[in-house]
C-alpha cells in the first residue's frame, strides 16, 4: 500500500511538472551581483512585471524563471538595494544585474502594524524593524540581543541566554504584558509563563526580519499585548536556499573577582534546498556554550512573602542575615521563643539568665551563594526546520518545527535553575495571497529545573535538620554569652559551632546531598515537573480582493492550555491536568479616505476565556500625509490580558510563603474564604491591618492614546517622534496576607501571596524621538531619547513598572567602506537612568548604567564570507538590569560566517 502511494505521488509530481514545463517552456536565467564589490546577492526577488510569475536568487546570486513568451520586463528588488527593471528579449544570453546599494531610509516594508504590507514610513502606529542585513553587522553576540538597542526598549537579563524585552514600562523577567511571536506562533511557555524566544526558536542564520510594536496590540494579536508585541520572521527556503554557517568564539569574565576568564562559543548552521519550483526545505541548528554571568548581590534583604527591603548587615554583623543571592538563609526562626524558652523549661538553672535576654532573637540558617549552588555552564542547543510545498500559484503549505534545550537561570518569585529545559513548537500552515490558516502546539518539559531557594533550604535540612542546628546554636550562644562574650561575637561563635561539618560547596558530599534534593519533586525537594502544553488554531482572510472600497481583514483563533505539573507548580494532580480554553475573533477595516492624504483604519477583537467574561478591544488609527514622505499618525488602542495560567492555578511553596492563583478552588483549599488572611502590616501596625476576603479576579485592561510623526527629508534624514498616555484598569498584581489558625492573630501563622486587582486606575505616559541621518561615504548616524513614567500609584501598591524615566541610544554605522566597500562597522552607546526596581523576588534601587558595543567586519566575496570582530559592553563596566539578577560584563568575540545572505 505504502509503495503504491509513493508511486502515485511520484507520477502525480511528474505530471504536474510536465504541465508546468509545457505551459512555461522559455527559461530565462542570470545572476545578480552587488556594485561595486561584485559579491553575489542572494534572496533577491525576481518577478515578471504585470504577471504573477517570479522567483528569487540563490546563495550565489543566480536565478532561473520560466515564462510563457518574450519579450518581458523583469523587476529585481531587495531591501537595501535600489529596485531595477530589465527588459529581456532573448533567453539565449544570461542576464547580469549589477545591484546598486540604496541608502534611502524609511522605505522598509512592515506587516505587523496593520497585518498588511506597508512602508514603515506610513505605519499607523510606532514600529521598529530589524533586517537580516542589520543583524549581520550589529555589535551583539546573539541576534536576540539586538532588540535591546531599539528605541524605547527595556530588557531584563536573567542570565546569558535569557533576556526579556518590553516597551512602555512594566518590565521584568518573563513579562506577561508583552507578546513574542515567532513565525506566527506565540512562544510563551504555557506553564512557566515566560517567552522562550532567546532559548528556542530561530537560529541567527534563519532570521529574515524582526518587527517591534510598542504599546497596546491586543486588537490584532490577542491577549497579552498590553505593552507591545515582538514578531520574528524566518527565511523561506524558496528565497534563501544554500548552505550557511557561522562560528563565533570569544571570551568573557575579564576582571571578574568571582569567575576566571572563560570562553564563549556560538556555532550555527542552516541548510536550505529548493528541490523544484514547488518543493523546498530547510534545517538549522545552533549551539551556545559559556560560563554564565553571576548573580552576586549579597546585600541583606529583609523579606516577608514576596515583599521586603534592602537593609544594612552581613552574615558577620546580622544573625538573621538573608542575602539577595544567597540561598538557604531564608529559613529563619525566633531563637528566643522557639528554642531558648524551651531550654529554660528543660534546664531550670538557665531560666533566670535566659529571661534577661531580648524577647525576640531572629536567627537565619547559613546559606550558599549562587556561585556555589548553580553550575556555571550555560548551554543552549536549538534545532529547526520546515518543509514547504507550493500547492498552486499563490498557495503554500508549510510544516515547521522548532526545538530547544539547555541550561540557564531565570528570575521569578525566586531564582530558578532551568536545567535540561526542553521546549518544542510544531506548526502546520496553509497560506495564500489573501488568507492563511495554521495550527500549532507548544510542548514544554521543565527537565531537571528546580527552585534554588527551596532546594538549598532542603539541602540544609538534609545535612542537619533545623531542630538540631538551632539547638546546637542556642547552647553555644548561651555558653558564649555566659562567658562574657559580646552579643554579636556570641552569635558568630554559635553559628560556627552549629555549622561544624557543613559540606563545602563543590565537594563530593555537597554534590551528593544537593543532587538528592534537587531531583525530588516539590514539596519534598526542589524539582518541578512541568509538562504543560498549548494547542492553537487560527486563520485570517483578506476580503480586499472582493470588497473594493476598503481593506477588510477577518480572523479568529482557538487555544487550549493543558497544565500538567503533577502538583509541583499548579493545583493539579498526577494524571489530571488542568485545561483552559480560549477563543477569539477580529475584524479590521481600512480605507484611504482622501487619496495620498488620509487613511483611516478601525479594528475590533473579541476574546473569551472559559474562566472569565469575554473582552472586546477596539483600535482606531489615522495616518495624515500633509506632504510627500511626511506622515502624522494618531491612534486609539486598547488591550487586555486574562490572568496567566500561573495567576489562575499556581499553588507553590516558595520557602518564604505560598504563591496562590486566583481560582476560587485554591481559596477553598486553604480555607481563605472562611478564614481570610490579614494584610501584611498585622505585625507592624495591627490597628490598621485588615482582613482580605476572596474577590473574583478580573482581566486587566488598558486604554492608550498615541500621537506620532515620521518624516523623511532629502532622502537622508528620518525623524520619528511619539507621545502616548495609557490608563490601566483592574491592574493585576499580588498582595501578601497572613492567615492565623482560628482567625485570631498569634505566634503561629501561614503566609500567602494572592493575585489581586488594583482598586485604583494606574496611568502611564511617555514619549520620545529618534533621528537617523545618512552621511557621506555610506556612514549612518542615529540616536534616540525616550521616557516612560507611571502616575497615580496607590500607597503600598506594587506596580512592577520597572522602567527608567530616561534612556538614550547613539549609533554610528557603515555597511560598506574602504576598498570595494568590503569593510563594515557599528558602534552603539546605550544609557539608562536609575530607578527603584521591584518584583516578587526582591526590590531595591537599581543604579543607572551605560554600555558601549562595537563591531567591525570584513566581507570576502570570493569566499562568500564575513569576518567580524566585536564586543558587547566593550568598556567592561559591570551592571545589572534588575535587582538580584546577574552582573553583566564585557564579552569579546570573533566570528566567521559563510554564505550569510
C-alpha positions in Angstrom: 0.0 0.0 0.0 2.8 2.4 1.0 4.8 1.6 -2.1 1.7 2.3 -4.2 1.1 5.6 -2.6 4.7 6.6 -3.2 4.5 5.6 -6.8 1.2 7.5 -7.2 2.8 10.6 -5.6 5.8 10.3 -8.0 3.5 10.0 -11.0 1.4 13.0 -9.9 4.5 15.1 -9.3 5.9 14.2 -12.7 2.6 15.1 -14.3 2.4 18.4 -12.6 6.0 19.3 -13.5 5.4 18.3 -17.1 2.3 20.6 -17.3 4.3 23.4 -15.8 7.1 22.9 -18.3 4.6 22.7 -21.2 2.9 25.9 -20.1 6.0 27.9 -19.4 8.8 26.4 -21.6 11.0 29.5 -22.0 13.6 29.7 -19.3 15.4 33.0 -18.5 18.5 32.8 -16.3 21.0 35.2 -14.9 23.0 36.4 -11.9 22.7 39.4 -9.5 25.8 41.0 -8.0 26.4 44.0 -5.8 28.0 47.1 -7.1 30.8 47.9 -6.6 32.0 45.0 -4.5 31.0 42.4 -7.1 29.7 40.0 -4.4 26.7 37.8 -5.2 23.4 38.8 -3.8 21.0 36.1 -2.7 17.4 36.3 -1.8 16.6 39.0 -4.4 13.0 39.0 -5.6 12.8 38.4 -9.3 9.3 38.8 -10.8 7.8 39.4 -14.2 6.2 42.7 -14.4 2.4 42.6 -14.7 2.4 38.8 -14.2 2.2 36.6 -11.2 5.4 34.8 -12.1 8.6 35.1 -10.1 11.4 33.5 -8.2 14.4 34.6 -6.1 18.2 34.4 -6.4 20.0 31.6 -4.6 23.1 32.0 -2.4 25.3 32.5 -5.4 23.1 35.2 -6.9 21.8 33.0 -9.7 18.2 32.8 -10.7 16.1 31.0 -13.3 12.5 31.7 -14.2 10.1 30.1 -16.7 8.0 32.5 -18.8 5.3 31.8 -21.5 6.7 34.3 -24.1 9.2 37.1 -24.8 9.9 40.0 -24.5 9.3 40.6 -20.8 10.3 43.0 -18.2 11.9 41.6 -15.0 11.8 43.5 -11.8 14.6 43.0 -9.3 14.0 44.1 -5.7 15.5 43.6 -2.2 15.7 45.6 0.9 18.9 47.7 1.0 19.1 48.0 -2.8 17.5 50.1 -5.4 14.8 48.4 -7.4 15.8 47.7 -11.0 13.9 46.7 -14.2 15.5 44.8 -17.1 13.9 44.1 -20.5 14.6 40.6 -21.7 14.1 39.9 -25.4 16.1 36.7 -25.7 16.7 33.7 -23.4 20.0 32.8 -25.1 22.1 35.4 -23.3 22.3 35.2 -19.4 21.2 38.3 -17.7 23.7 40.2 -15.4 22.3 42.7 -13.0 24.6 44.9 -11.0 22.6 45.8 -7.9 23.1 49.3 -6.5 23.0 49.5 -2.7 20.4 52.0 -1.5 20.9 54.5 1.3 17.3 55.7 1.2 15.9 55.2 4.7 12.3 54.8 5.8 11.5 52.5 2.8 11.4 49.2 4.6 8.2 47.2 4.3 6.5 46.1 7.5 3.5 43.8 8.0 2.8 43.8 11.7 1.5 47.3 12.2 -1.8 46.5 10.3 -1.3 42.8 9.3 -0.9 44.2 5.8 2.3 45.1 3.9 3.1 48.9 4.0 6.1 51.2 4.1 7.4 51.7 7.7 7.1 55.4 6.9 3.3 55.1 6.6 2.6 52.7 9.5 -0.3 54.0 11.6 1.5 53.2 14.9 5.0 53.3 16.3 7.0 50.4 14.9 10.7 49.3 14.7 12.2 46.9 12.2 15.4 44.9 12.2 16.5 43.3 8.9 18.9 40.3 8.3 21.4 42.8 7.0 21.2 44.8 10.3 21.8 41.6 12.2 24.9 40.7 10.2 26.6 43.9 11.2 25.1 44.5 14.7 27.6 44.6 17.6 25.8 41.8 19.5 26.9 38.3 20.4 23.4 36.9 19.8 20.8 38.3 17.4 18.1 38.4 20.1 20.1 41.0 22.0 19.7 43.5 19.2 16.2 44.2 20.4 17.8 46.0 23.4 19.1 48.7 21.1 15.8 49.6 19.6 14.0 52.8 20.6 12.1 52.7 23.9 13.0 49.1 24.8 13.8 47.8 28.2 15.4 44.4 28.7 15.8 42.3 31.8 18.7 39.8 31.6 18.2 36.8 34.0 21.2 35.0 32.5 23.4 35.0 29.4 20.7 33.3 27.3 17.6 34.5 29.0 16.7 38.1 28.0 13.1 39.5 28.4 12.4 42.7 26.3 9.5 45.0 26.8 8.3 48.6 26.0 6.5 51.3 27.8 7.2 50.1 31.3 6.3 47.1 33.4 9.5 45.3 32.7 10.5 42.1 34.4 11.7 38.5 33.8 9.0 36.6 31.8 6.9 39.8 31.2 3.2 38.8 30.8 2.3 42.1 29.2 4.5 41.7 26.1 3.8 39.2 23.3 6.6 37.4 21.4 5.6 35.7 18.2 7.9 33.6 16.0 6.6 32.7 12.6 3.1 33.3 13.7 3.5 31.2 16.9 3.2 32.7 20.4 6.3 31.3 22.1 5.3 31.9 25.7 5.8 28.7 27.7 2.3 27.6 28.7 3.2 26.6 32.2 6.3 28.5 33.1 4.7 31.7 31.7 7.8 33.2 30.1 8.6 33.7 26.5 11.4 31.5 25.3 12.4 33.4 22.2 16.0 33.6 23.3 16.1 29.9 24.4 14.4 28.1 21.5 13.1 29.3 18.1 15.1 30.6 15.2 18.8 30.4 14.8 20.6 33.6 13.9 21.2 32.5 10.3 17.5 31.9 9.7 16.1 35.3 10.8 14.8 37.4 7.9 13.4 40.2 10.0 12.1 41.4 13.4 9.3 43.8 13.9 8.6 45.5 17.2 5.2 47.1 18.0 5.4 49.1 21.2 2.2 49.7 23.1 -1.3 48.1 23.1 -1.6 45.5 20.4 -4.4 43.1 21.6 -6.8 44.3 18.9 -4.6 42.5 16.3 -2.6 40.0 18.3 -4.8 38.9 21.2 -4.4 38.7 24.9 -1.1 39.7 26.5 -0.2 42.6 24.2 -0.6 45.2 26.8 2.7 46.9 26.3 3.9 45.6 22.9 4.5 42.7 20.5 7.7 41.4 19.0 7.4 39.4 15.8 10.3 37.4 14.4 10.1 36.0 10.9 12.3 33.3 9.3 13.7 32.9 5.9 11.9 31.0 3.2 13.8 28.1 1.7 12.5 29.2 -1.7 14.0 32.6 -1.4 17.1 31.7 0.6 18.5 28.3 -0.5 22.0 27.1 0.1 24.4 26.3 3.0 25.2 28.9 5.6 27.3 28.5 8.7 28.7 30.7 11.4 31.4 30.2 14.0 31.6 32.7 16.8 34.0 32.4 19.7 35.2 34.8 22.3 36.0 35.4 26.0 34.2 36.9 29.0 34.5 37.4 32.7 37.5 39.8 32.5 38.3 41.5 35.8 35.7 39.3 37.5 36.5 38.6 41.1 34.2 35.5 41.3 34.9 33.8 38.0 38.0 33.3 35.8 38.2 34.4 32.2 36.4 31.8 30.2 35.4 31.1 26.6 32.2 31.8 24.8 31.2 29.6 21.9 28.3 30.0 19.4 28.0 27.8 16.4 25.1 27.8 13.9 24.3 26.2 10.6 21.5 26.5 8.1 20.9 24.3 5.0 18.0 25.1 2.6 17.3 23.4 -0.6 14.9 24.4 -3.4 14.2 21.0 -4.8 11.9 22.3 -7.5 9.6 25.3 -8.2 7.1 23.6 -5.9 9.1 22.0 -3.1 11.8 23.3 -0.8 13.0 22.5 2.7 15.4 23.8 5.4 17.1 22.6 8.5 19.1 24.6 11.1 20.8 24.3 14.4 22.6 26.5 16.9 24.8 25.7 19.9 25.8 28.2 22.6 28.1 27.3 25.5 29.7 29.6 28.1 30.2 30.2 31.7 27.2 32.3 32.7 27.1 35.7 34.2 26.9 35.5 38.0 24.2 37.0 40.3 26.2 38.2 43.3 24.1 40.7 45.1 25.0 39.9 48.7 23.1 42.8 50.3 20.9 42.0 53.3 17.2 41.7 52.3 14.5 41.7 55.0 11.7 39.9 53.3 8.1 39.0 54.1 6.5 36.8 51.5 7.0 38.5 48.1 7.9 41.9 49.6 10.8 43.3 51.6 13.6 45.8 51.6 17.3 46.1 51.3 18.8 46.8 54.7 22.3 47.0 56.4 24.1 44.0 57.6 26.2 41.0 56.5 26.4 37.4 57.8 29.1 38.6 60.2 27.0 41.5 61.6 23.4 40.3 61.4 22.4 36.9 62.9 19.3 37.0 60.8 21.2 37.8 57.5 19.3 37.0 54.3 21.4 37.7 51.2 19.7 38.6 48.0 21.7 36.0 46.0 22.3 33.7 48.9 20.0 30.7 49.2 19.1 28.6 52.2 19.3 31.5 54.6 15.6 32.2 54.1 15.0 29.6 56.9 14.7 31.8 60.0 13.1 31.4 63.4 12.9 33.4 66.6 15.6 31.7 68.7 14.2 33.1 72.0 10.6 31.9 71.6 11.2 28.7 69.6 14.3 27.3 71.3 15.7 29.3 74.3 12.4 29.4 76.2 12.1 25.6 75.8 15.7 25.2 77.1 14.7 27.4 80.1 11.9 24.8 80.9 14.1 21.8 80.3 17.1 23.2 82.2 15.7 25.3 85.1 19.0 26.7 86.3 19.4 28.5 82.9 15.9 30.1 83.1 17.0 33.1 85.1 19.7 34.0 82.6 17.5 33.3 79.5 14.9 35.7 80.9 17.4 38.5 80.8 17.9 38.1 77.0 15.9 40.1 74.4 12.3 39.0 73.9 13.0 38.3 70.2 16.2 36.9 68.7 15.7 36.2 65.0 18.4 33.9 63.5 18.7 32.5 60.0 20.5 29.4 58.8 23.7 29.7 56.9 23.1 29.8 53.1 25.1 29.3 50.0 25.8 31.8 47.2 24.6 31.3 43.7 28.2 30.7 42.6 28.1 27.6 44.9 24.8 26.1 44.0 24.5 26.7 40.2 26.5 25.0 37.6 28.2 28.0 35.8 28.0 26.3 32.4 25.1 27.7 30.4 24.2 25.7 27.3 21.6 26.3 24.6 21.0 24.0 21.7 18.4 24.7 19.0 17.1 22.7 16.1 14.6 24.0 13.5 13.4 23.1 10.1 10.5 23.2 7.6 9.0 21.5 4.6 7.5 24.0 2.1 5.3 22.9 -0.8 3.5 25.2 -3.3 0.1 23.8 -4.0 -0.6 26.5 -6.6 0.4 29.8 -7.9 -0.3 31.7 -4.7 -0.8 28.9 -2.2 1.9 27.3 0.0 1.8 24.5 2.7 4.4 24.7 5.5 5.2 22.1 8.1 7.8 23.5 10.5 9.3 22.7 13.9 11.4 24.4 16.5 13.0 22.7 19.4 15.5 23.8 22.0 17.1 22.6 25.2 19.7 23.8 27.6 20.7 25.1 31.0 20.0 28.7 32.1 18.9 30.6 35.1 15.6 32.5 35.5 14.3 35.0 38.0 10.6 34.7 39.1 9.4 34.7 42.6 12.8 33.1 43.3 15.8 32.3 41.3 15.4 29.1 39.3 18.0 26.9 37.7 16.4 25.8 34.4 18.4 22.6 33.9 17.7 20.4 30.8 14.7 22.6 29.9 13.1 21.4 26.7 10.5 23.3 24.6 9.2 22.4 21.2 6.9 24.2 18.8 5.4 22.5 15.8 3.2 24.1 13.1 1.2 23.2 10.1 0.2 26.2 8.0 -1.5 26.8 4.7 -1.3 30.3 3.3 -2.3 32.0 0.1 -2.3 35.5 -1.3 -5.4 36.6 0.7 -5.7 34.1 3.6 -4.0 31.7 5.9 -4.9 29.0 8.3 -2.4 27.5 10.8 -2.4 25.1 13.7 0.5 24.7 16.2 1.4 23.3 19.5 3.9 24.2 22.2 5.3 21.3 24.2 7.1 22.2 27.4 9.3 20.0 29.6 11.0 21.5 32.6 13.6 18.7 32.7 15.5 18.9 36.0 14.7 22.6 36.7 14.5 23.5 40.3 13.9 26.3 42.7 17.2 27.4 44.2 15.7 28.7 47.4 13.7 25.6 48.3 16.4 23.3 47.1 19.1 24.9 49.3 16.8 25.1 52.3 16.0 21.4 52.0 19.7 20.7 51.4 20.4 22.3 54.8 17.7 20.1 56.4 19.1 17.0 54.7 22.6 17.8 56.1 21.4 18.8 59.5 17.8 19.3 60.5 16.9 22.8 61.8 15.7 21.3 65.1 19.3 20.0 65.6 21.1 23.0 64.1 19.2 25.6 66.2 19.5 23.5 69.3 23.3 23.5 68.9 23.3 27.2 68.0 21.3 28.0 71.2 23.5 26.2 73.6 26.7 27.6 72.0 25.2 31.1 72.1 24.3 30.7 75.8 27.8 29.4 76.6 29.5 32.3 74.8 27.2 34.9 76.5 27.7 33.4 79.9 31.5 33.5 79.3 31.2 37.3 78.8 31.4 37.4 75.0 29.7 40.4 73.3 26.4 39.6 71.8 27.5 39.7 68.1 30.6 37.6 68.9 28.4 35.1 70.7 26.2 34.8 67.7 29.2 34.2 65.4 30.7 31.6 67.7 27.3 29.9 67.9 27.0 29.8 64.0 30.5 28.3 63.7 29.5 25.6 66.2 26.3 24.7 64.5 27.9 24.8 61.1 30.6 22.3 62.0 30.8 19.6 59.4 28.8 21.7 56.9 29.6 20.4 53.4 31.9 22.6 51.4 30.4 23.7 48.1 31.7 21.6 45.2 32.8 18.7 47.5 31.5 15.2 46.7 29.4 15.3 49.9 27.8 18.6 48.9 27.1 17.3 45.4 25.6 14.1 46.7 23.2 15.8 49.1 22.3 18.7 46.7 21.6 16.3 43.8 19.4 14.1 46.0 17.3 17.1 46.9 17.1 18.9 43.6 15.9 15.8 41.8 13.0 15.2 44.2 9.7 16.9 43.2 8.2 19.7 45.2 7.3 19.8 48.1 9.8 17.2 49.3 12.5 18.5 47.0 13.1 21.4 44.7 12.2 19.9 41.3 9.1 21.0 39.4 7.7 18.6 36.9 6.1 20.9 34.4 4.9 19.1 31.2 2.3 21.7 30.1 1.2 22.2 26.5 -0.6 24.7 24.4 -2.7 23.9 21.3 -3.6 26.7 18.9 -5.6 27.1 15.7 -6.1 30.4 13.8 -6.9 31.8 10.5 -7.4 35.1 8.6 -9.0 36.2 5.3 -8.3 39.4 3.4 -11.5 40.4 1.6 -9.8 43.3 -0.2 -10.0 41.4 -3.5 -13.8 41.1 -3.1 -14.6 44.4 -1.3 -13.0 47.1 -3.5 -13.9 50.2 -1.4 -11.9 49.2 1.7 -9.3 46.8 3.1 -11.2 44.2 5.1 -9.5 41.6 7.3 -11.3 39.0 9.3 -9.7 36.4 11.6 -10.2 34.1 14.5 -8.5 31.6 16.8 -8.9 28.9 19.4 -6.4 27.9 22.0 -6.2 25.4 24.8 -3.8 25.3 27.7 -3.1 21.9 29.3 -1.4 22.4 32.6 0.5 19.3 33.8 2.9 19.7 36.8 1.8 16.8 39.0 1.1 19.2 41.8 4.7 20.7 41.8 3.6 24.0 40.3 -0.1 24.0 39.8 -3.0 22.7 41.8 -3.2 19.6 39.5 -2.7 16.0 40.4 -0.9 13.3 38.6 -2.9 12.1 35.6 -5.4 15.0 35.9 -4.1 18.1 34.1 -5.9 21.4 34.2 -7.4 22.5 30.8 -8.2 26.1 30.0 -9.9 27.1 26.7 -9.9 30.4 24.9 -11.3 31.7 21.6 -11.2 35.0 19.8 -12.1 36.7 16.6 -11.2 40.1 15.0 -12.1 42.3 12.1 -10.2 45.3 10.6 -11.4 47.8 8.0 -9.1 50.3 6.4 -9.8 52.9 3.8 -7.9 55.7 2.1 -10.5 58.5 2.6 -8.5 61.2 0.8 -6.1 59.8 -1.8 -2.5 60.1 -0.7 -3.6 62.3 2.2 -5.7 60.5 4.8 -6.2 56.8 5.7 -8.4 55.6 8.5 -8.4 52.1 10.0 -10.7 50.5 12.6 -10.1 47.2 14.3 -12.0 45.2 16.8 -11.4 41.9 18.6 -13.4 39.8 21.0 -11.8 37.1 23.2 -13.3 34.7 25.7 -11.6 32.6 28.4 -13.7 29.9 29.9 -12.9 31.2 33.4 -13.7 34.9 32.7 -16.1 37.1 30.9 -15.4 37.9 27.3 -13.5 41.1 26.3 -13.8 43.4 23.3 -10.8 45.5 22.3 -11.2 48.2 19.6 -8.5 50.1 17.8 -8.7 53.2 15.6 -5.9 54.7 13.7 -5.4 57.6 11.3 -2.5 58.5 9.0 -2.4 62.0 7.7 0.1 62.8 4.9 0.5 66.6 4.6 3.3 66.2 2.1 5.4 63.5 0.4 7.2 61.4 3.0 5.7 63.3 5.8 3.2 61.3 8.0 1.3 62.1 11.1 -0.2 59.2 12.9 -3.0 59.2 15.5 -4.3 56.1 17.3 -6.7 54.9 20.0 -5.7 51.5 21.1 -7.0 49.1 23.8 -5.5 45.9 25.1 -6.2 43.4 27.9 -4.9 40.2 29.3 -6.6 37.3 31.1 -4.7 36.3 34.3 -1.9 33.9 33.2 -2.1 30.2 33.8 0.0 30.6 36.9 -2.1 33.6 38.1 -5.1 31.3 37.8 -3.8 28.0 39.1 -0.4 28.2 40.7 0.0 26.5 44.1 3.6 26.7 45.0 5.6 26.8 48.3 8.5 29.2 47.7 10.1 28.8 51.0 9.1 32.2 52.4 5.3 31.6 51.8 3.0 30.1 49.3 2.1 31.6 45.9 -1.6 31.0 45.1 -3.6 31.5 41.9 -6.9 33.4 41.9 -9.1 30.4 41.2 -11.7 30.1 44.0 -10.9 26.4 44.4 -7.5 27.4 45.8 -9.0 29.8 48.3 -11.3 26.9 49.4 -8.3 24.5 49.7 -6.5 26.7 52.2 -9.7 28.0 53.9 -9.1 31.5 52.9 -12.8 32.2 52.3 -14.0 31.2 55.8 -10.8 32.4 57.4 -9.4 35.3 55.3 -5.8 36.4 55.8 -4.8 39.8 57.3 -2.8 42.4 55.4 0.9 42.1 56.0 1.1 45.1 58.3 -0.6 42.9 61.0 2.8 42.7 62.7 3.9 46.3 62.4 0.7 48.2 62.7 -2.1 45.8 64.0 -4.6 48.6 64.4 -4.6 49.3 60.6 -4.4 45.7 59.5 -7.4 44.5 57.5 -8.7 41.1 56.6 -8.6 40.2 52.8 -11.8 38.5 51.6 -12.0 36.5 48.4 -12.7 38.7 45.4 -13.1 37.3 41.9 -10.2 38.4 39.8 -10.9 40.3 36.6 -8.9 40.6 33.4 -6.6 43.6 33.2 -7.4 46.3 30.6 -5.6 49.3 29.2 -6.7 52.2 27.0 -4.0 54.1 25.2 -3.8 57.2 23.0 -0.8 57.9 20.8 0.3 60.7 18.6 3.3 60.4 16.3 5.1 61.9 13.4 7.6 60.4 11.0 9.2 62.4 8.2 11.9 61.8 5.6 13.9 64.8 4.4 16.1 64.8 1.3 16.1 61.0 1.4 18.8 61.3 4.1 17.2 62.4 7.3 14.5 60.4 9.1 12.8 61.8 12.1 10.3 59.8 14.3 8.7 61.2 17.4 5.8 60.0 19.5 3.8 60.6 22.7 1.4 58.3 24.4 -0.8 58.1 27.5 -2.3 54.9 28.9 -4.8 54.1 31.6 -4.8 50.7 33.2 -8.0 49.3 34.8 -8.2 46.2 37.1 -4.4 46.1 37.1 -3.3 42.6 38.1 -0.7 42.4 40.9 -0.1 40.4 44.1 -0.6 41.1 47.7 0.7 39.3 50.7 -1.6 38.1 53.5 -1.1 36.4 56.9 -3.6 33.7 58.0 -3.8 32.6 61.6 -5.4 29.3 62.8 -8.9 30.1 64.0 -8.6 33.6 62.7 -7.0 35.1 65.8 -3.6 36.7 65.5 -0.9 34.7 67.3 2.6 33.2 67.0 1.5 30.6 64.5 0.6 31.7 61.0 0.8 31.0 57.3 1.9 33.4 54.6 0.3 33.6 51.2 0.9 35.7 48.1 -2.5 36.3 46.4 -3.4 37.6 43.0 -5.5 40.8 43.2 -6.8 43.6 41.0 -5.8 47.2 42.0 -8.9 49.2 43.0 -7.4 52.3 41.5 -6.7 53.1 37.9 -3.0 53.3 37.0 -1.8 55.9 34.5 1.4 55.8 32.4 2.6 58.2 29.8 5.8 58.7 27.9 7.3 59.6 24.6 10.4 60.0 22.7 12.1 60.6 19.4 14.8 59.3 17.1 16.8 60.6 14.2 18.6 58.8 11.5 20.9 60.6 9.1 22.8 59.3 6.1 26.3 60.8 6.0 28.8 60.7 3.1 30.7 57.6 2.3 27.9 55.3 3.5 28.0 56.3 7.1 24.8 56.5 9.1 24.3 58.1 12.5 21.2 57.6 14.6 20.1 58.4 18.1 17.1 58.3 20.3 15.8 59.6 23.6 12.7 58.1 25.3 10.9 58.3 28.6 8.2 56.3 30.4 6.6 57.4 33.7 3.9 56.0 35.9 1.4 58.1 37.8 -1.4 57.7 40.4 0.1 54.6 42.1 -1.8 53.9 45.3 0.2 53.8 48.5 1.5 50.4 49.2 0.7 49.2 45.7 3.5 47.4 43.8 3.1 48.2 40.1 6.3 46.4 38.9 6.7 49.3 36.4 10.5 48.8 36.4 11.3 51.4 33.7 13.8 54.2 33.8 12.5 57.7 33.4 15.0 58.3 30.7 17.0 56.2 28.3 19.1 57.0 25.2 20.8 55.4 22.3 23.5 56.7 19.9 24.8 54.6 17.0 27.3 55.2 14.1 27.4 52.5 11.4 28.7 51.8 8.0 27.7 48.8 5.9 30.5 49.3 3.3 33.6 51.4 3.3 37.3 51.0 2.3 38.5 49.2 -0.8 35.5 48.0 -2.7 33.4 48.7 0.3 34.3 45.4 1.9 34.5 46.8 5.5 31.6 47.5 7.8 31.4 48.8 11.3 28.9 49.6 14.0 29.3 51.4 17.4 26.4 51.7 19.7 26.2 53.5 23.1 23.2 53.0 25.4 22.4 54.7 28.7 19.5 54.4 31.1 18.6 56.2 34.3 18.5 54.6 37.7 15.2 53.7 39.3 13.5 51.7 42.1 13.1 48.1 40.8 10.5 45.7 42.3 9.4 42.2 41.6 8.3 39.1 43.6 11.9 38.1 44.2 13.3 41.3 45.6 13.1 45.1 45.3 15.5 48.0 45.7 17.4 50.7 43.9 18.9 49.9 40.5 21.7 52.2 39.6 22.0 53.9 36.3 24.3 52.4 33.8 25.7 52.8 30.2 27.2 50.3 27.8 29.2 50.6 24.6 29.0 47.9 22.0 31.2 47.8 18.9 32.0 45.6 15.9 34.0 45.8 12.6 33.5 43.3 9.8 35.2 42.4 6.5 33.4 40.8 3.6 35.1 38.5 1.2 33.1 38.0 -2.0 35.4 35.2 -3.2 35.0 33.2 -0.1 31.3 34.2 0.3 32.1 35.0 3.9 32.1 37.7 6.6 34.6 38.0 9.4 33.5 40.1 12.4 35.4 41.3 15.5 33.1 42.6 18.1 32.4 43.3 21.8 29.3 43.9 23.9 30.0 46.1 26.9 33.3 47.0 25.4 34.4 49.0 28.5 33.7 46.1 30.8 31.7 48.1 33.3 29.6 45.6 35.1 25.9 46.4 35.5 22.6 44.8 36.4 19.3 45.0 34.6 17.3 44.0 37.8 17.9 43.8 41.5 19.0 40.2 42.2 19.9 39.5 38.6 23.5 38.8 37.3 26.2 41.3 36.8 26.9 41.8 33.1 30.4 42.4 32.0 32.2 42.6 28.6 32.0 39.8 26.0 34.6 39.9 23.3 34.3 37.7 20.2 35.5 36.9 16.7 33.1 35.3 14.2 33.4 33.8 10.7 30.2 33.5 8.7 30.0 31.6 5.4 27.3 32.3 2.8 25.3 34.7 5.0 22.8 36.5 2.9 
